[in-house]
């Protein structure tokens, strides 16, 4: 009932925002939507493991990701208001309609208890993201949107083939929704080759959303063109949708003989993601693309964490949550960054600390946060991954991962230090725009949370993560 | 009868891989739409009438008529007719397509399952591989859209195999047509010519 109400209210709000031509009313509706989402998340948390509308279950993993989405929705909307301040009312309304559609689709994807429903909501996210990436109506925005839709379409089609292969394991008679719970009993008696192929299709297909190798290219272009608050969502909560889809299939198959195969696939995909990220970051010339490749790196680490198992499962969840907070704060900041420096080209950036001290501080703390340098909470998760590698005696993998991370640390830190402290290489800086100090609060709060979690992880968070991974071996 | 249609479908896939004109692509996509319409009617015997009408009409209308019509319009509007295979000549692509067919046969033999006919599995895998080959080996964006359309047909064939007991899976698969629509309309909106090599404004 509550879920129905949530979907109906979301649809009504999206329609109202689209129809009404009044910015104040739109703002009020969007703020109401935030409240609705927070209340709904609280409801899901209280009613953990209950099922509604047959196709949705409030399980720990889904609710955890939903909570992250609720938390990030507040600054996303705030920075969206700032970003769209000078837009025409029509564009302002389309932006917010698509935002409501995206957040509602992600909510549905998190809570879906079957493969087909999950797939439908993932498809819906693609369409709403396309509308948001195209927001600026520039030629680059068109190109990025077309590429995004094309690669996502191919990925989603491939994922659907994986889902159809799963339906053959179910059998013709009882495959209506491919629910995760009913599949648990069937996976152990299924043909392992089917499971392997289905898993590969699902990983390749949903890697368009998770931003993982081999379909990682889809998000990079979208990141560099999308409005910064949307880049923050694409790079965090939308990647979490892809992660959750892969994690759910991984959990289903984890009790079967194909577990080592799945681990190898994830580790291979993770290492290749790190390799691609390191390679591109060393030659990156665009700040937002740099952050996009950093997301690829972190998703690679998440895949490796899942692949090594044991302590890695916990590390994967912790990493994905903390990455969401850190990367979102950096992307939120990109709006102010552009207004101060008027460019994202790294060679044209410089003296940021002098021009915008609060922003310079965010860039520095964000750098520490995203590179997992203590006291960043990500340090704990990456330490766990390395502990897992040592525990499994995967020394070669450990060395390769460490080397690639060194390249990434070098690439990101030299570029950020250049932006913050050095003069621009090619041009004279333009007159910086004026930034209200209040605009940086959300980034400081999010980064503060990330650093806080290096010292203390709240018991409710630990419990939710442990519940999410309880079915894994 | 279904088997004849399936074999004919496989022939269209081989033809697509060696075709050198966009008009042939558009025609073959229309033909595939009609073949899928025939397979739908013959295969989905146990589905209720309403569902069958929805699925069959969508297949013939969208896959058989609308998509080829839009493709022909793009070709006519832009005046670009010849497919230029930058990455690979047709002969090598044909060899790869044959290898894909053999691989599909071997794989579907290994994936024998009481719930799906081997023919369906073979042709769906072959269709998937052909679509991927088209995307990877062609650089013109229209060829890549054709590659996606072929992959979409693979999804449709695979979903037909479970369609009798579970038509919902076909209906859900049909949602992929939304993307086809967006992509093709995107080509109109972008005023992209079919022979656009690549979209290169966005770089590192």
Contacts between the chains, C-beta under 8 A, distances in Angstrom:
chain1	res1	chain2	res2	distance
A	116	B	168	7.4
A	116	B	169	7.0
A	116	B	172	5.5
A	119	B	172	7.1
A	120	B	172	6.4
A	120	B	175	6.8
A	123	B	175	6.0
A	123	B	176	7.9
A	123	B	178	7.6
A	123	B	179	7.8
A	126	B	179	7.5
A	127	B	178	7.1
A	127	B	182	7.2
A	130	B	182	7.0
A	139	B	201	6.4
A	140	B	201	5.2
A	140	B	202	6.1
A	142	B	186	7.9
A	142	B	189	7.1
A	142	B	190	5.4
A	143	B	190	7.6
A	143	B	199	4.5
A	143	B	201	5.3
A	143	B	202	5.9
A	144	B	202	6.0
A	145	B	186	7.3
A	146	B	183	7.5
A	146	B	186	4.8
A	146	B	187	8.0
A	146	B	190	6.0
A	146	B	192	7.6
A	146	B	199	6.8
A	147	B	199	6.1
A	147	B	202	7.6
A	149	B	179	6.4
A	149	B	182	5.4
A	149	B	183	6.1
A	149	B	186	6.5
A	150	B	144	7.0
A	150	B	145	7.5
A	150	B	148	6.9
A	150	B	183	6.0
A	152	B	179	7.7
A	153	B	148	5.8
A	153	B	176	7.1
A	153	B	179	3.9
A	153	B	180	7.8
A	153	B	182	8.0
A	153	B	183	6.6
A	154	B	135	6.9
A	154	B	147	8.0
A	154	B	148	5.7
A	154	B	151	6.4
A	156	B	176	7.1
A	156	B	179	7.3
A	157	B	148	7.1
A	157	B	151	4.9
A	157	B	152	5.8
A	157	B	154	7.8
A	157	B	155	5.5
A	157	B	176	5.8
A	158	B	128	7.9
A	158	B	151	7.3
A	160	B	155	5.3
A	160	B	172	7.7
A	160	B	173	6.2
A	160	B	176	7.1
A	161	B	124	7.6
A	161	B	128	6.4
A	161	B	154	6.8
A	161	B	155	5.9
A	161	B	158	6.2
A	164	B	155	7.1
A	164	B	158	4.6
A	164	B	159	5.9
A	164	B	161	7.9
A	164	B	162	7.0
A	164	B	169	6.7
A	164	B	173	7.8
A	165	B	158	7.9
A	167	B	162	5.3
A	167	B	166	6.9
A	167	B	169	6.0
A	168	B	113	5.0
A	168	B	115	4.9
A	168	B	116	5.1
A	168	B	161	7.6
A	168	B	162	6.8
A	169	B	113	7.8
A	170	B	115	8.0
A	171	B	114	7.7
A	171	B	115	5.1
A	172	B	115	4.8
A	172	B	162	5.6
A	172	B	164	6.8
A	172	B	165	4.0
A	172	B	166	6.8
A	173	B	165	5.5
A	175	B	162	6.3
A	175	B	165	7.2
A	175	B	166	5.0
A	175	B	169	7.0
A	176	B	166	6.0
A	176	B	168	5.9
A	177	B	168	8.0
A	191	B	111	7.1
A	191	B	113	7.0
A	193	B	110	5.8
A	193	B	111	6.2
A	194	B	111	6.1
A	194	B	113	7.1
A	197	B	107	7.9
A	197	B	111	7.3
A	221	B	202	4.7
A	224	B	202	6.2
A	225	B	202	6.9
A	280	B	204	6.0
A	283	B	204	6.2
A	284	B	204	5.4
A	285	B	204	6.1
A	286	B	204	6.5
A	289	B	204	5.8
